[in-house]
């Protein structure tokens, strides 16, 4: 059974199919509009109603955990900003 995740790529959040061994905070390689990008897994989601594509590969172990992602989404809600803006705060430099 495929897993699906929200992945932060190129200053936006997209949904991709990910392998079972994927973890929150892992760096991944994925394509976006036929171009290669790197990104980070933010959280797992239910199977979406739209077609998704799989990531290409997991490129690094987790750089942050689920608690930091929850904090970023709380910041976005509390300060009424886009989640993408708050997520930038937790990403490794």
OpenMM code with the backbone's topology and positions (N, CA, C; nanometers):
from openmm import Vec3, app, unit

residues = "UNK UNK UNK UNK UNK UNK UNK UNK UNK UNK UNK UNK UNK UNK UNK UNK UNK UNK UNK UNK UNK UNK UNK UNK UNK UNK UNK UNK UNK UNK UNK UNK UNK UNK UNK UNK UNK UNK UNK UNK UNK UNK UNK UNK UNK UNK UNK UNK UNK UNK UNK UNK UNK UNK UNK UNK UNK UNK UNK UNK UNK UNK UNK UNK UNK UNK UNK UNK UNK UNK UNK UNK UNK UNK UNK UNK UNK UNK UNK UNK UNK UNK UNK UNK UNK UNK UNK UNK UNK UNK UNK UNK UNK".split()
positions = [
    Vec3(0.0838, -0.1180, 0.0000),
    Vec3(0.0000, 0.0000, 0.0000),
    Vec3(0.0885, 0.1246, 0.0000),
    Vec3(0.0599, 0.2176, -0.0852),
    Vec3(0.1404, 0.3387, -0.0962),
    Vec3(0.1072, 0.4356, 0.0174),
    Vec3(0.2082, 0.5114, 0.0568),
    Vec3(0.1909, 0.6185, 0.1539),
    Vec3(0.1981, 0.7499, 0.0779),
    Vec3(0.1376, 0.8510, 0.1330),
    Vec3(0.1394, 0.9825, 0.0705),
    Vec3(0.1870, 1.0843, 0.1726),
    Vec3(0.2591, 1.1847, 0.1245),
    Vec3(0.3158, 1.2828, 0.2154),
    Vec3(0.3146, 1.4212, 0.1536),
    Vec3(0.3052, 1.5211, 0.2416),
    Vec3(0.3245, 1.6591, 0.1996),
    Vec3(0.4741, 1.6848, 0.2011),
    Vec3(0.5238, 1.7386, 0.0913),
    Vec3(0.6674, 1.7623, 0.0769),
    Vec3(0.6904, 1.9083, 0.0409),
    Vec3(0.7823, 1.9718, 0.1138),
    Vec3(0.8183, 2.1112, 0.0889),
    Vec3(0.9235, 2.1142, -0.0208),
    Vec3(0.8857, 2.1717, -0.1360),
    Vec3(0.9757, 2.1819, -0.2509),
    Vec3(0.9614, 2.3216, -0.3103),
    Vec3(1.0731, 2.3865, -0.3321),
    Vec3(1.0741, 2.5140, -0.4047),
    Vec3(0.9748, 2.6150, -0.3459),
    Vec3(0.9755, 2.6282, -0.2121),
    Vec3(0.8949, 2.7256, -0.1383),
    Vec3(0.7445, 2.6987, -0.1398),
    Vec3(0.7054, 2.5760, -0.1729),
    Vec3(0.5638, 2.5386, -0.1717),
    Vec3(0.5504, 2.3967, -0.1158),
    Vec3(0.4280, 2.3569, -0.0864),
    Vec3(0.4019, 2.2232, -0.0330),
    Vec3(0.3200, 2.1446, -0.1351),
    Vec3(0.3698, 2.0243, -0.1685),
    Vec3(0.3057, 1.9379, -0.2677),
    Vec3(0.2837, 1.7993, -0.2070),
    Vec3(0.1912, 1.7232, -0.2629),
    Vec3(0.1650, 1.5866, -0.2178),
    Vec3(0.2261, 1.4879, -0.3164),
    Vec3(0.3040, 1.3936, -0.2630),
    Vec3(0.3698, 1.2901, -0.3431),
    Vec3(0.3454, 1.1542, -0.2797),
    Vec3(0.3585, 1.0498, -0.3587),
    Vec3(0.3610, 0.9134, -0.3064),
    Vec3(0.5028, 0.8877, -0.2563),
    Vec3(0.5143, 0.8244, -0.1409),
    Vec3(0.6455, 0.7975, -0.0821),
    Vec3(0.6554, 0.6502, -0.0442),
    Vec3(0.7768, 0.5952, -0.0370),
    Vec3(0.7917, 0.4548, 0.0024),
    Vec3(0.7617, 0.4348, 0.1512),
    Vec3(0.7395, 0.3108, 0.1888),
    Vec3(0.7056, 0.2789, 0.3277),
    Vec3(0.8131, 0.3200, 0.4270),
    Vec3(0.9398, 0.3203, 0.3856),
    Vec3(1.0479, 0.3539, 0.4783),
    Vec3(1.0664, 0.5042, 0.4981),
    Vec3(0.9873, 0.5867, 0.4320),
    Vec3(0.9974, 0.7325, 0.4442),
    Vec3(0.9616, 0.7764, 0.5859),
    Vec3(1.0316, 0.8795, 0.6338),
    Vec3(1.0077, 0.9347, 0.7669),
    Vec3(0.9953, 1.0860, 0.7563),
    Vec3(0.9227, 1.1441, 0.8499),
    Vec3(0.9113, 1.2895, 0.8550),
    Vec3(1.0507, 1.3481, 0.8745),
    Vec3(1.0806, 1.4524, 0.7980),
    Vec3(1.2100, 1.5192, 0.8073),
    Vec3(1.3140, 1.4694, 0.7098),
    Vec3(1.2863, 1.3596, 0.6393),
    Vec3(1.3824, 1.3075, 0.5410),
    Vec3(1.3930, 1.4022, 0.4218),
    Vec3(1.5142, 1.4172, 0.3720),
    Vec3(1.5345, 1.4893, 0.2465),
    Vec3(1.5036, 1.3931, 0.1328),
    Vec3(1.4391, 1.4445, 0.0289),
    Vec3(1.4010, 1.3605, -0.0845),
    Vec3(1.4350, 1.4297, -0.2158),
    Vec3(1.4450, 1.3491, -0.3199),
    Vec3(1.4578, 1.4006, -0.4562),
    Vec3(1.3261, 1.3718, -0.5260),
    Vec3(1.2723, 1.4726, -0.5938),
    Vec3(1.1449, 1.4573, -0.6641),
    Vec3(1.1437, 1.5468, -0.7871),
    Vec3(1.0545, 1.5154, -0.8786),
    Vec3(1.0413, 1.6005, -0.9966),
    Vec3(0.9189, 1.6899, -0.9812),
    Vec3(0.9319, 1.8096, -1.0332),
    Vec3(0.8236, 1.9062, -1.0333),
    Vec3(0.8259, 1.9734, -1.1691),
    Vec3(0.7204, 1.9537, -1.2449),
    Vec3(0.7134, 2.0052, -1.3822),
    Vec3(0.8334, 1.9589, -1.4637),
    Vec3(0.8646, 1.8320, -1.4519),
    Vec3(0.9710, 1.7640, -1.5269),
    Vec3(1.1115, 1.8142, -1.4940),
    Vec3(1.1281, 1.8821, -1.3802),
    Vec3(1.2605, 1.9274, -1.3370),
    Vec3(1.2915, 1.8638, -1.2019),
    Vec3(1.4171, 1.8281, -1.1782),
    Vec3(1.4530, 1.7683, -1.0495),
    Vec3(1.4659, 1.8740, -0.9392),
    Vec3(1.4149, 1.8396, -0.8221),
    Vec3(1.4241, 1.9268, -0.7051),
    Vec3(1.4524, 1.8412, -0.5829),
    Vec3(1.5013, 1.9064, -0.4790),
    Vec3(1.5130, 1.8393, -0.3501),
    Vec3(1.4113, 1.9031, -0.2561),
    Vec3(1.3679, 1.8259, -0.1589),
    Vec3(1.2682, 1.8755, -0.0653),
    Vec3(1.2717, 1.7958, 0.0634),
    Vec3(1.1754, 1.8218, 0.1519),
    Vec3(1.1680, 1.7551, 0.2816),
    Vec3(1.0264, 1.7055, 0.3073),
    Vec3(1.0168, 1.5865, 0.3651),
    Vec3(0.8867, 1.5310, 0.4022),
    Vec3(0.8387, 1.6018, 0.5285),
    Vec3(0.7184, 1.6607, 0.5210),
    Vec3(0.6628, 1.7330, 0.6349),
    Vec3(0.5670, 1.6483, 0.7173),
    Vec3(0.4751, 1.5818, 0.6513),
    Vec3(0.3793, 1.4975, 0.7237),
    Vec3(0.3119, 1.4028, 0.6258),
    Vec3(0.2590, 1.2950, 0.6806),
    Vec3(0.1886, 1.1959, 0.6000),
    Vec3(0.0408, 1.2327, 0.5942),
    Vec3(-0.0202, 1.2052, 0.4804),
    Vec3(-0.1606, 1.2403, 0.4588),
    Vec3(-0.2345, 1.1203, 0.4006),
    Vec3(-0.3663, 1.1275, 0.4042),
    Vec3(-0.4491, 1.0230, 0.3427),
    Vec3(-0.4349, 1.0307, 0.1910),
    Vec3(-0.4727, 0.9230, 0.1256),
    Vec3(-0.4644, 0.9213, -0.0203),
    Vec3(-0.5496, 1.0342, -0.0779),
    Vec3(-0.4890, 1.1206, -0.1587),
    Vec3(-0.5654, 1.2335, -0.2130),
    Vec3(-0.6591, 1.1903, -0.3259),
    Vec3(-0.7508, 1.2784, -0.3613),
    Vec3(-0.8463, 1.2522, -0.4691),
    Vec3(-0.7863, 1.2772, -0.6071),
    Vec3(-0.6660, 1.3284, -0.6109),
    Vec3(-0.6004, 1.3588, -0.7378),
    Vec3(-0.4816, 1.2659, -0.7590),
    Vec3(-0.4341, 1.2600, -0.8807),
    Vec3(-0.3220, 1.1730, -0.9150),
    Vec3(-0.1922, 1.2302, -0.8566),
    Vec3(-0.1126, 1.1419, -0.7997),
    Vec3(0.0175, 1.1832, -0.7470),
    Vec3(0.1269, 1.1055, -0.8182),
    Vec3(0.2475, 1.1576, -0.8086),
    Vec3(0.3627, 1.0853, -0.8613),
    Vec3(0.4537, 1.0512, -0.7446),
    Vec3(0.5341, 0.9470, -0.7578),
    Vec3(0.6238, 0.9102, -0.6480),
    Vec3(0.7484, 0.9982, -0.6464),
    Vec3(0.8073, 1.0100, -0.5291),
    Vec3(0.9371, 1.0765, -0.5210),
    Vec3(1.0385, 0.9889, -0.5939),
    Vec3(1.1536, 1.0446, -0.6276),
    Vec3(1.2567, 0.9652, -0.6942),
    Vec3(1.3345, 0.8818, -0.5937),
    Vec3(1.3746, 0.9451, -0.4819),
    Vec3(1.4459, 0.8705, -0.3781),
    Vec3(1.4566, 0.9530, -0.2510),
    Vec3(1.4856, 0.8835, -0.1425),
    Vec3(1.5171, 0.9490, -0.0158),
    Vec3(1.6668, 0.9749, -0.0183),
    Vec3(1.7070, 1.0999, 0.0036),
    Vec3(1.8485, 1.1346, -0.0098),
    Vec3(1.9214, 1.1528, 0.1223),
    Vec3(1.8483, 1.1670, 0.2331),
    Vec3(1.9142, 1.1839, 0.3628),
    Vec3(1.8197, 1.1439, 0.4756),
    Vec3(1.8795, 1.1112, 0.5883),
    Vec3(1.8037, 1.0781, 0.7086),
    Vec3(1.7294, 1.2026, 0.7584),
    Vec3(1.6345, 1.1855, 0.8505),
    Vec3(1.5569, 1.3006, 0.8981),
    Vec3(1.6432, 1.4123, 0.9567),
    Vec3(1.6086, 1.5361, 0.9203),
    Vec3(1.6773, 1.6549, 0.9711),
    Vec3(1.5973, 1.7226, 1.0815),
    Vec3(1.4700, 1.6877, 1.0937),
    Vec3(1.3834, 1.7417, 1.1978),
    Vec3(1.2754, 1.6383, 1.2259),
    Vec3(1.2030, 1.6584, 1.3354),
    Vec3(1.1016, 1.5591, 1.3722),
    Vec3(0.9599, 1.6157, 1.3602),
    Vec3(0.8651, 1.5306, 1.3895),
    Vec3(0.7236, 1.5665, 1.3769),
    Vec3(0.6858, 1.6841, 1.4665),
    Vec3(0.7487, 1.6947, 1.5834),
    Vec3(0.7164, 1.8045, 1.6746),
    Vec3(0.7497, 1.9403, 1.6142),
    Vec3(0.8600, 1.9511, 1.5417),
    Vec3(0.8942, 2.0774, 1.4764),
    Vec3(0.7955, 2.1100, 1.3650),
    Vec3(0.7491, 2.0093, 1.2943),
    Vec3(0.6498, 2.0322, 1.1891),
    Vec3(0.5194, 2.0819, 1.2520),
    Vec3(0.4782, 2.0194, 1.3614),
    Vec3(0.3573, 2.0645, 1.4309),
    Vec3(0.3732, 2.2090, 1.4771),
    Vec3(0.4916, 2.2433, 1.5267),
    Vec3(0.5182, 2.3807, 1.5688),
    Vec3(0.5056, 2.4769, 1.4508),
    Vec3(0.5598, 2.4400, 1.3362),
    Vec3(0.5515, 2.5258, 1.2177),
    Vec3(0.4058, 2.5483, 1.1765),
    Vec3(0.3248, 2.4436, 1.1779),
    Vec3(0.1837, 2.4597, 1.1413),
    Vec3(0.1088, 2.5412, 1.2473),
    Vec3(0.1473, 2.5283, 1.3744),
    Vec3(0.0865, 2.6107, 1.4784),
    Vec3(0.1226, 2.7578, 1.4563),
    Vec3(0.2491, 2.7851, 1.4264),
    Vec3(0.2933, 2.9223, 1.3978),
    Vec3(0.2124, 2.9795, 1.2814),
    Vec3(0.1944, 2.9001, 1.1763),
    Vec3(0.1176, 2.9464, 1.0600),
    Vec3(-0.0261, 2.9804, 1.0987),
    Vec3(-0.0860, 2.8976, 1.1826),
    Vec3(-0.2235, 2.9224, 1.2251),
    Vec3(-0.2316, 3.0434, 1.3184),
    Vec3(-0.1437, 3.0495, 1.4160),
    Vec3(-0.1475, 3.1561, 1.5160),
    Vec3(-0.1194, 3.2926, 1.4547),
    Vec3(-0.0189, 3.2991, 1.3678),
    Vec3(0.0200, 3.4268, 1.3080),
    Vec3(-0.0453, 3.4517, 1.1721),
    Vec3(-0.1369, 3.3641, 1.1341),
    Vec3(-0.2135, 3.3790, 1.0096),
    Vec3(-0.1236, 3.3993, 0.8875),
    Vec3(-0.0247, 3.3105, 0.8761),
    Vec3(0.0622, 3.3141, 0.7582),
    Vec3(0.0487, 3.1809, 0.6843),
    Vec3(0.1023, 3.1747, 0.5656),
    Vec3(0.0980, 3.0507, 0.4887),
    Vec3(0.1864, 2.9460, 0.5556),
    Vec3(0.1461, 2.8179, 0.5547),
    Vec3(0.2308, 2.7133, 0.6125),
    Vec3(0.3712, 2.7117, 0.5515),
    Vec3(0.3817, 2.7406, 0.4224),
    Vec3(0.5123, 2.7413, 0.3565),
    Vec3(0.6075, 2.8410, 0.4224),
    Vec3(0.5537, 2.9541, 0.4666),
    Vec3(0.6354, 3.0561, 0.5322),
    Vec3(0.6862, 3.0055, 0.6664),
    Vec3(0.5998, 2.9434, 0.7438),
    Vec3(0.6388, 2.8930, 0.8754),
    Vec3(0.7322, 2.7729, 0.8651),
    Vec3(0.7127, 2.6895, 0.7646),
    Vec3(0.7968, 2.5703, 0.7480),
    Vec3(0.9419, 2.6093, 0.7225),
    Vec3(0.9637, 2.7208, 0.6549),
    Vec3(1.1016, 2.7649, 0.6285),
    Vec3(1.1813, 2.7805, 0.7575),
    Vec3(1.1125, 2.8083, 0.8688),
    Vec3(1.1803, 2.8277, 0.9969),
    Vec3(1.2444, 2.7000, 1.0507),
    Vec3(1.1925, 2.5845, 1.0126),
    Vec3(1.2435, 2.4589, 1.0691),
    Vec3(1.3395, 2.3858, 0.9762),
    Vec3(1.3534, 2.4329, 0.8536),
    Vec3(1.4389, 2.3626, 0.7573),
    Vec3(1.5863, 2.3844, 0.7871),
    Vec3(1.6684, 2.2826, 0.7642),
    Vec3(1.8127, 2.3009, 0.7826),
    Vec3(1.8668, 2.3998, 0.6797),
    Vec3(1.9689, 2.4706, 0.7184),
    Vec3(2.0306, 2.5703, 0.6272),
    Vec3(2.1253, 2.5049, 0.5311),
] * unit.nanometer
topology = app.Topology()
chain = topology.addChain("A")
for resn in residues:
    res = topology.addResidue(resn, chain)
    for name in ("N", "CA", "C"):
        topology.addAtom(name, app.Element.getBySymbol(name[0]), res)
